[in-house]
Amino acid sequence: MKVQEIMERAGIDSTGRAIAYIKDALEEINMISETHIRTTRLDLNKDQRFYSIPNESIKLLEVRAKNHNNNDNRYQVLPRMVHKPEITDADGE
């Protein structure tokens, strides 16, 4: 389907706006369908709280750490926080 056909069906007169809507829709479809999944490994450093995530990342699925709540040298998924932490730290977060 061409952009002109989408514009006619949606009743949009501006080509720029139609292309912006199409790009937004494609990005949302990509976020939902998870077609391009890539695993990235980062080393954890002692006393480091913040880490750089690659710019092309759209969604972080899970974070795993070795020996977390186990002694079997297995990687365990770290739980996500739903609410803000009750205790503040030196970073003020």
Secondary structure as a PSIPRED ss2 file (coil, helix, strand):
# PSIPRED VFORMAT (PSIPRED V4.0)

   1 M C   1.000  0.000  0.000
   2 K C   1.000  0.000  0.000
   3 V H   0.000  1.000  0.000
   4 Q H   0.000  1.000  0.000
   5 E H   0.000  1.000  0.000
   6 I H   0.000  1.000  0.000
   7 M H   0.000  1.000  0.000
   8 E H   0.000  1.000  0.000
   9 R H   0.000  1.000  0.000
  10 A H   0.000  1.000  0.000
  11 G C   1.000  0.000  0.000
  12 I C   1.000  0.000  0.000
  13 D C   1.000  0.000  0.000
  14 S C   1.000  0.000  0.000
  15 T H   0.000  1.000  0.000
  16 G H   0.000  1.000  0.000
  17 R H   0.000  1.000  0.000
  18 A H   0.000  1.000  0.000
  19 I H   0.000  1.000  0.000
  20 A H   0.000  1.000  0.000
  21 Y H   0.000  1.000  0.000
  22 I H   0.000  1.000  0.000
  23 K H   0.000  1.000  0.000
  24 D H   0.000  1.000  0.000
  25 A H   0.000  1.000  0.000
  26 L H   0.000  1.000  0.000
  27 E H   0.000  1.000  0.000
  28 E H   0.000  1.000  0.000
  29 I H   0.000  1.000  0.000
  30 N H   0.000  1.000  0.000
  31 M H   0.000  1.000  0.000
  32 I H   0.000  1.000  0.000
  33 S H   0.000  1.000  0.000
  34 E C   1.000  0.000  0.000
  35 T C   1.000  0.000  0.000
  36 H C   1.000  0.000  0.000
  37 I C   1.000  0.000  0.000
  38 R C   1.000  0.000  0.000
  39 T C   1.000  0.000  0.000
  40 T C   1.000  0.000  0.000
  41 R C   1.000  0.000  0.000
  42 L C   1.000  0.000  0.000
  43 D C   1.000  0.000  0.000
  44 L C   1.000  0.000  0.000
  45 N C   1.000  0.000  0.000
  46 K C   1.000  0.000  0.000
  47 D C   1.000  0.000  0.000
  48 Q C   1.000  0.000  0.000
  49 R C   1.000  0.000  0.000
  50 F C   1.000  0.000  0.000
  51 Y C   1.000  0.000  0.000
  52 S C   1.000  0.000  0.000
  53 I C   1.000  0.000  0.000
  54 P C   1.000  0.000  0.000
  55 N C   1.000  0.000  0.000
  56 E C   1.000  0.000  0.000
  57 S C   1.000  0.000  0.000
  58 I C   1.000  0.000  0.000
  59 K C   1.000  0.000  0.000
  60 L C   1.000  0.000  0.000
  61 L C   1.000  0.000  0.000
  62 E C   1.000  0.000  0.000
  63 V C   1.000  0.000  0.000
  64 R E   0.000  0.000  1.000
  65 A E   0.000  0.000  1.000
  66 K E   0.000  0.000  1.000
  67 N C   1.000  0.000  0.000
  68 H C   1.000  0.000  0.000
  69 N C   1.000  0.000  0.000
  70 N C   1.000  0.000  0.000
  71 N C   1.000  0.000  0.000
  72 D C   1.000  0.000  0.000
  73 N C   1.000  0.000  0.000
  74 R C   1.000  0.000  0.000
  75 Y E   0.000  0.000  1.000
  76 Q E   0.000  0.000  1.000
  77 V E   0.000  0.000  1.000
  78 L C   1.000  0.000  0.000
  79 P C   1.000  0.000  0.000
  80 R C   1.000  0.000  0.000
  81 M C   1.000  0.000  0.000
  82 V C   1.000  0.000  0.000
  83 H C   1.000  0.000  0.000
  84 K C   1.000  0.000  0.000
  85 P C   1.000  0.000  0.000
  86 E C   1.000  0.000  0.000
  87 I C   1.000  0.000  0.000
  88 T C   1.000  0.000  0.000
  89 D C   1.000  0.000  0.000
  90 A C   1.000  0.000  0.000
  91 D C   1.000  0.000  0.000
  92 G C   1.000  0.000  0.000
  93 E C   1.000  0.000  0.000
